[in-house]
Amino acid sequence: MQRLIPQLLDRIDLVVFDLAGTTLRVGDYVTGAFRQAFKEFGVTLKSEEINEIRGRSKREALAILLQRHLGSQAATRTESVYQTFQELLRKYVSEQGVKTISGAGEIIGWLKDRDVLIALNTGIDRHIASLMLDSISWSGIADAVICGDDVNRGRPAPDLILKAMELTGCNDASRVLAVGDTCYDMQAAHNAGVLAIGVLSGASNEKQLRACPHYAVIPSVADLQEVLGQKILDKSWL
């Protein structure tokens, strides 16, 4: 018989939160910047194309879409389109700011009060992620912040999560939880060997998230405390 442990929280040393769609509301900034950047180079993106790559490294996502539309010419356009995307995204964030998803700050504070380490990760480059965090006074809220330009591979590769573990000194993947709003978040968590929880506040719907490896799918980060307080069977989720 497996041994019951008091609650899932007892098994967690580090929680890795995604930014856009999970802890932050960023409006249409990312999708709008993608669409406009491609339009300036003569490519009109469909909404479903953008939705397909949400959660991935922005540079990798851009390269995938360029290859689809431009074929052999994609390689010569990638850097120019990416720089345009970056400039547009920075403009949107600077002019309109971002907002926290309701309950995000509170759950982070609740975890920190219980000595759980916090990491934030995103496929966005650091200078824009820092701008977002500064705009809501979150620049010092996490023990580590890992951005798209900090790693060699974006999601679904596990690099962002593995880097978070490295920076926080958490070597046991079984004691790490990753929270995200896209299937790529879930796949990256699975590939890193950590527990994955999906939230419905962002890009992916419940059916999409439940089709990915996951421990739970919840409405938002505000519901994370309830999940972490549940009793679980030891090793039942490994």
NORWO-V803777 format. One record per residue. SS is DSSP state (a for helix, b for strand, c for the rest). NEAR is the number of other ideal C-beta (glycine too) atoms within 8 Angstrom. D_FIRST is the distance of its C-alpha to the first C-alpha in whole Angstrom. Layout:
# NORWO-V803777
<<SS,NEAR,D_FIRST> <SS,NEAR,D_FIRST>>
This chain:
# NORWO-V803777
<<c,2,0> <c,7,4> <c,6,6> <b,8,9> <b,10,13> <c,5,16> <c,10,18> <a,10,18> <a,9,21> <a,7,20> <a,8,19> <c,13,23> <c,8,26> <b,15,28> <b,13,29> <b,16,31> <b,17,33> <b,18,36> <c,14,39> <b,11,41> <c,15,40> <c,17,36> <c,11,38> <b,14,42> <b,8,44> <c,11,47> <c,8,48> <c,5,50> <a,12,51> <a,12,49> <a,10,49> <a,11,53> <a,12,53> <a,14,52> <a,10,54> <a,10,57> <a,14,57> <a,14,57> <a,10,60> <c,7,62> <c,10,62> <c,4,62> <c,10,59> <c,5,58> <c,11,54> <c,6,52> <a,7,50> <a,6,47> <a,10,48> <a,12,47> <a,8,44> <a,6,43> <c,10,43> <c,15,42> <c,14,39> <c,13,40> <c,10,43> <a,14,46> <a,10,48> <a,10,46> <a,14,46> <a,14,50> <a,10,50> <a,10,48> <a,14,50> <a,14,54> <a,9,53> <a,7,52> <a,9,56> <a,10,58> <a,6,57> <a,5,59> <a,7,60> <a,12,57> <a,6,57> <a,5,60> <a,11,59> <a,12,55> <a,6,57> <a,8,59> <a,13,57> <a,12,54> <a,8,57> <a,12,58> <a,13,54> <a,10,54> <a,8,57> <a,12,57> <a,13,53> <a,11,54> <a,8,57> <a,12,55> <a,15,53> <a,7,56> <a,6,58> <a,8,55> <c,7,52> <c,13,48> <b,7,46> <b,11,43> <c,13,40> <c,6,40> <c,10,37> <a,14,37> <a,9,38> <a,8,37> <a,12,33> <a,13,34> <a,8,36> <a,9,32> <a,10,30> <a,9,33> <a,6,33> <c,7,29> <c,5,30> <c,11,29> <b,11,31> <b,14,33> <b,16,35> <b,16,37> <b,14,37> <c,12,40> <c,12,42> <c,13,45> <c,10,47> <a,10,47> <a,7,51> <a,12,50> <a,14,46> <a,10,48> <a,11,51> <a,14,48> <a,12,46> <a,9,49> <a,9,50> <c,11,48> <c,5,48> <c,10,44> <c,7,46> <c,4,44> <c,9,41> <c,11,38> <c,7,37> <b,12,38> <b,11,40> <b,13,40> <c,12,42> <a,14,43> <a,6,46> <a,8,44> <c,11,42> <c,3,43> <c,7,41> <c,14,40> <c,13,37> <c,8,35> <c,9,35> <c,11,33> <a,10,36> <a,17,36> <a,15,32> <a,9,33> <a,13,36> <a,15,34> <a,13,32> <a,7,34> <a,10,37> <a,11,34> <c,5,33> <c,11,29> <c,4,28> <c,7,24> <a,8,24> <a,9,20> <a,9,22> <b,17,25> <b,12,25> <b,17,28> <b,15,30> <b,19,33> <c,15,34> <c,14,35> <a,11,33> <a,12,35> <a,17,33> <a,15,29> <a,12,30> <a,16,31> <a,16,28> <a,10,26> <a,9,29> <a,13,28> <c,7,24> <c,12,24> <b,11,22> <b,16,25> <b,15,26> <b,17,29> <b,16,32> <c,13,34> <c,10,37> <c,13,39> <c,8,39> <c,12,37> <c,6,36> <a,7,32> <a,6,32> <a,9,33> <a,14,31> <a,9,28> <c,6,29> <c,12,28> <c,7,25> <c,11,24> <c,8,21> <b,7,23> <b,10,27> <b,13,29> <c,7,32> <c,11,33> <a,15,32> <a,12,33> <a,11,30> <a,11,28> <a,9,27> <a,8,25> <a,12,23> <a,10,22> <c,8,22> <c,8,19> <c,6,15> <b,11,13> <b,8,10> <c,8,10> <c,6,12> <c,7,12> <c,6,15> <c,4,16>>
